[in-house]
Amino acid sequence: MKQDIDLRITELGLILPPAPKPVGVYKPVLVVDKFLFISGQGPINTDGTLIKGKLGADMDMADGKLAARQVGLTMLSTIRTHFGDLKKIKRIVKVLGMVNCTSTFDQQPGVINGFSELMAEVFGDENGIGVRSAVGMTLPSNIPVEVEAMFELY
Protein backbone atom coordinates (compact mmCIF):
# COMPACT_ATOMS: atom_id res chain seq x y z
CA MET A 1 0.00 0.00 0.00
CA LYS A 2 1.42 3.34 -1.08
CA GLN A 3 2.06 5.83 1.67
CA ASP A 4 1.57 9.58 1.34
CA ILE A 5 5.08 10.53 2.41
CA ASP A 6 4.48 14.25 1.83
CA LEU A 7 1.53 14.10 4.24
CA ARG A 8 3.64 12.20 6.77
CA ILE A 9 6.39 14.84 6.55
CA THR A 10 3.78 17.52 7.24
CA GLU A 11 2.25 15.53 10.14
CA LEU A 12 5.70 15.20 11.73
CA GLY A 13 6.31 18.96 11.34
CA LEU A 14 9.51 18.37 9.38
CA ILE A 15 11.08 21.17 7.37
CA LEU A 16 13.19 20.08 4.42
CA PRO A 17 16.26 22.14 3.55
CA PRO A 18 17.01 23.11 -0.04
CA ALA A 19 18.44 20.25 -2.10
CA PRO A 20 22.18 20.72 -2.59
CA LYS A 21 23.57 21.14 -6.07
CA PRO A 22 26.11 18.50 -7.17
CA VAL A 23 29.69 19.59 -6.45
CA GLY A 24 31.29 17.10 -8.81
CA VAL A 25 30.63 14.90 -11.79
CA TYR A 26 27.80 12.67 -10.57
CA LYS A 27 24.02 12.37 -10.53
CA PRO A 28 22.27 13.16 -7.24
CA VAL A 29 19.77 10.36 -7.91
CA LEU A 30 19.66 7.47 -10.35
CA VAL A 31 16.87 5.00 -11.04
CA VAL A 32 17.81 1.48 -12.10
CA ASP A 33 14.90 -0.90 -12.57
CA LYS A 34 12.84 -0.62 -9.34
CA PHE A 35 15.60 1.01 -7.29
CA LEU A 36 16.40 4.63 -6.53
CA PHE A 37 20.05 5.28 -5.65
CA ILE A 38 20.94 8.48 -3.80
CA SER A 39 24.46 9.90 -3.91
CA GLY A 40 26.11 10.80 -0.63
CA GLN A 41 24.28 13.61 1.14
CA GLY A 42 25.62 15.95 3.81
CA PRO A 43 23.75 17.86 6.51
CA ILE A 44 22.23 21.01 5.00
CA ASN A 45 20.52 23.55 7.27
CA THR A 46 17.22 25.11 6.18
CA ASP A 47 19.17 28.26 5.21
CA GLY A 48 21.30 26.22 2.79
CA THR A 49 24.49 26.22 4.89
CA LEU A 50 26.41 23.08 5.82
CA ILE A 51 26.64 21.72 9.33
CA LYS A 52 30.36 21.25 10.03
CA GLY A 53 32.40 19.46 12.66
CA LYS A 54 34.32 16.35 13.64
CA LEU A 55 32.96 13.79 16.09
CA GLY A 56 35.29 13.26 19.03
CA ALA A 57 36.89 16.69 18.54
CA ASP A 58 34.39 19.55 18.29
CA MET A 59 31.12 17.58 18.21
CA ASP A 60 29.67 15.07 20.65
CA MET A 61 27.39 12.11 20.02
CA ALA A 62 24.18 14.17 20.41
CA ASP A 63 25.44 16.77 17.89
CA GLY A 64 26.40 14.02 15.46
CA LYS A 65 23.05 12.29 15.77
CA LEU A 66 21.25 15.58 15.02
CA ALA A 67 23.54 16.13 12.01
CA ALA A 68 22.69 12.63 10.75
CA ARG A 69 18.98 13.41 11.15
CA GLN A 70 19.52 16.57 9.11
CA VAL A 71 21.17 14.45 6.40
CA GLY A 72 17.92 12.47 6.24
CA LEU A 73 15.94 15.67 5.70
CA THR A 74 18.46 16.74 3.04
CA MET A 75 18.09 13.38 1.31
CA LEU A 76 14.28 13.66 1.23
CA SER A 77 14.67 17.13 -0.30
CA THR A 78 17.10 15.79 -2.91
CA ILE A 79 14.70 12.98 -3.81
CA ARG A 80 11.79 15.40 -4.13
CA THR A 81 13.84 17.84 -6.23
CA HIS A 82 15.59 15.40 -8.58
CA PHE A 83 13.16 12.47 -8.68
CA GLY A 84 9.77 13.89 -7.81
CA ASP A 85 6.96 12.08 -6.07
CA LEU A 86 7.98 10.61 -2.70
CA LYS A 87 4.89 8.36 -2.90
CA LYS A 88 6.74 6.24 -5.45
CA ILE A 89 9.13 5.05 -2.72
CA LYS A 90 8.19 1.69 -1.24
CA ARG A 91 11.01 1.23 1.27
CA ILE A 92 14.59 1.99 2.15
CA VAL A 93 16.85 -0.94 1.28
CA LYS A 94 20.48 -0.01 2.04
CA VAL A 95 22.25 2.81 3.90
CA LEU A 96 25.93 3.64 4.08
CA GLY A 97 26.59 6.14 6.86
CA MET A 98 29.98 7.85 7.02
CA VAL A 99 31.06 9.77 10.11
CA ASN A 100 33.82 12.38 10.16
CA CYS A 101 35.59 11.49 13.40
CA THR A 102 38.81 11.22 15.33
CA SER A 103 40.65 7.89 15.36
CA THR A 104 39.48 7.25 18.93
CA PHE A 105 35.76 7.89 18.29
CA ASP A 106 33.99 4.52 18.00
CA GLN A 107 30.27 5.33 18.13
CA GLN A 108 29.56 5.65 14.40
CA PRO A 109 26.44 3.42 14.54
CA GLY A 110 24.93 5.60 17.27
CA VAL A 111 25.51 8.71 15.16
CA ILE A 112 23.92 7.16 12.06
CA ASN A 113 20.90 6.22 14.18
CA GLY A 114 19.85 9.87 13.75
CA PHE A 115 19.34 9.18 10.04
CA SER A 116 17.80 5.74 10.53
CA GLU A 117 15.35 6.89 13.20
CA LEU A 118 14.12 9.67 10.90
CA MET A 119 13.56 7.21 8.04
CA ALA A 120 11.58 4.95 10.40
CA GLU A 121 9.46 7.95 11.47
CA VAL A 122 8.75 8.93 7.87
CA PHE A 123 8.33 5.51 6.22
CA GLY A 124 7.35 3.40 9.26
CA ASP A 125 9.34 0.64 10.94
CA GLU A 126 8.60 -1.94 8.23
CA ASN A 127 9.62 0.22 5.26
CA GLY A 128 11.90 2.78 6.91
CA ILE A 129 14.51 0.39 8.28
CA GLY A 130 16.84 -1.40 5.89
CA VAL A 131 20.32 -2.87 6.01
CA ARG A 132 23.05 -0.46 7.05
CA SER A 133 26.75 0.14 7.50
CA ALA A 134 28.32 2.91 9.58
CA VAL A 135 32.00 3.79 9.28
CA GLY A 136 34.40 6.48 10.42
CA MET A 137 36.57 8.55 8.06
CA THR A 138 37.52 12.07 7.05
CA LEU A 139 34.76 13.79 5.06
CA PRO A 140 34.91 16.70 2.59
CA SER A 141 34.25 20.27 3.78
CA ASN A 142 34.52 19.03 7.39
CA ILE A 143 30.91 17.83 7.38
CA PRO A 144 30.22 15.51 10.32
CA VAL A 145 28.09 12.96 8.47
CA GLU A 146 27.47 11.78 4.92
CA VAL A 147 24.91 9.15 3.94
CA GLU A 148 24.17 7.39 0.69
CA ALA A 149 21.14 5.16 0.28
CA MET A 150 19.15 2.88 -1.97
CA PHE A 151 15.34 2.77 -2.00
CA GLU A 152 12.93 0.31 -3.62
CA LEU A 153 10.22 1.87 -5.78
CA TYR A 154 6.63 0.75 -6.36
LOVOFI-869400 format. One record per residue (C-alpha): x, y, z. Coordinates in steps of 0.5 Angstrom, whole numbers, plus 500, padded with zeros to 3 digits. Layout:
BEGIN
<px X, py Y, pz Z>
...
END
This chain:
BEGIN
<px 500, py 500, pz 500>
<px 503, py 507, pz 498>
<px 504, py 512, pz 503>
<px 503, py 519, pz 503>
<px 510, py 521, pz 505>
<px 509, py 529, pz 504>
<px 503, py 528, pz 508>
<px 507, py 524, pz 514>
<px 513, py 530, pz 513>
<px 508, py 535, pz 514>
<px 505, py 531, pz 520>
<px 511, py 530, pz 523>
<px 513, py 538, pz 523>
<px 519, py 537, pz 519>
<px 522, py 542, pz 515>
<px 526, py 540, pz 509>
<px 533, py 544, pz 507>
<px 534, py 546, pz 500>
<px 537, py 541, pz 496>
<px 544, py 541, pz 495>
<px 547, py 542, pz 488>
<px 552, py 537, pz 486>
<px 559, py 539, pz 487>
<px 563, py 534, pz 482>
<px 561, py 530, pz 476>
<px 556, py 525, pz 479>
<px 548, py 525, pz 479>
<px 545, py 526, pz 486>
<px 540, py 521, pz 484>
<px 539, py 515, pz 479>
<px 534, py 510, pz 478>
<px 536, py 503, pz 476>
<px 530, py 498, pz 475>
<px 526, py 499, pz 481>
<px 531, py 502, pz 485>
<px 533, py 509, pz 487>
<px 540, py 511, pz 489>
<px 542, py 517, pz 492>
<px 549, py 520, pz 492>
<px 552, py 522, pz 499>
<px 549, py 527, pz 502>
<px 551, py 532, pz 508>
<px 547, py 536, pz 513>
<px 544, py 542, pz 510>
<px 541, py 547, pz 515>
<px 534, py 550, pz 512>
<px 538, py 557, pz 510>
<px 543, py 552, pz 506>
<px 549, py 552, pz 510>
<px 553, py 546, pz 512>
<px 553, py 543, pz 519>
<px 561, py 542, pz 520>
<px 565, py 539, pz 525>
<px 569, py 533, pz 527>
<px 566, py 528, pz 532>
<px 571, py 527, pz 538>
<px 574, py 533, pz 537>
<px 569, py 539, pz 537>
<px 562, py 535, pz 536>
<px 559, py 530, pz 541>
<px 555, py 524, pz 540>
<px 548, py 528, pz 541>
<px 551, py 534, pz 536>
<px 553, py 528, pz 531>
<px 546, py 525, pz 532>
<px 543, py 531, pz 530>
<px 547, py 532, pz 524>
<px 545, py 525, pz 522>
<px 538, py 527, pz 522>
<px 539, py 533, pz 518>
<px 542, py 529, pz 513>
<px 536, py 525, pz 512>
<px 532, py 531, pz 511>
<px 537, py 533, pz 506>
<px 536, py 527, pz 503>
<px 529, py 527, pz 502>
<px 529, py 534, pz 499>
<px 534, py 532, pz 494>
<px 529, py 526, pz 492>
<px 524, py 531, pz 492>
<px 528, py 536, pz 488>
<px 531, py 531, pz 483>
<px 526, py 525, pz 483>
<px 520, py 528, pz 484>
<px 514, py 524, pz 488>
<px 516, py 521, pz 495>
<px 510, py 517, pz 494>
<px 513, py 512, pz 489>
<px 518, py 510, pz 495>
<px 516, py 503, pz 498>
<px 522, py 502, pz 503>
<px 529, py 504, pz 504>
<px 534, py 498, pz 503>
<px 541, py 500, pz 504>
<px 544, py 506, pz 508>
<px 552, py 507, pz 508>
<px 553, py 512, pz 514>
<px 560, py 516, pz 514>
<px 562, py 520, pz 520>
<px 568, py 525, pz 520>
<px 571, py 523, pz 527>
<px 578, py 522, pz 531>
<px 581, py 516, pz 531>
<px 579, py 514, pz 538>
<px 572, py 516, pz 537>
<px 568, py 509, pz 536>
<px 561, py 511, pz 536>
<px 559, py 511, pz 529>
<px 553, py 507, pz 529>
<px 550, py 511, pz 535>
<px 551, py 517, pz 530>
<px 548, py 514, pz 524>
<px 542, py 512, pz 528>
<px 540, py 520, pz 528>
<px 539, py 518, pz 520>
<px 536, py 511, pz 521>
<px 531, py 514, pz 526>
<px 528, py 519, pz 522>
<px 527, py 514, pz 516>
<px 523, py 510, pz 521>
<px 519, py 516, pz 523>
<px 517, py 518, pz 516>
<px 517, py 511, pz 512>
<px 515, py 507, pz 519>
<px 519, py 501, pz 522>
<px 517, py 496, pz 516>
<px 519, py 500, pz 511>
<px 524, py 506, pz 514>
<px 529, py 501, pz 517>
<px 534, py 497, pz 512>
<px 541, py 494, pz 512>
<px 546, py 499, pz 514>
<px 553, py 500, pz 515>
<px 557, py 506, pz 519>
<px 564, py 508, pz 519>
<px 569, py 513, pz 521>
<px 573, py 517, pz 516>
<px 575, py 524, pz 514>
<px 570, py 528, pz 510>
<px 570, py 533, pz 505>
<px 568, py 541, pz 508>
<px 569, py 538, pz 515>
<px 562, py 536, pz 515>
<px 560, py 531, pz 521>
<px 556, py 526, pz 517>
<px 555, py 524, pz 510>
<px 550, py 518, pz 508>
<px 548, py 515, pz 501>
<px 542, py 510, pz 501>
<px 538, py 506, pz 496>
<px 531, py 506, pz 496>
<px 526, py 501, pz 493>
<px 520, py 504, pz 488>
<px 513, py 502, pz 487>
END
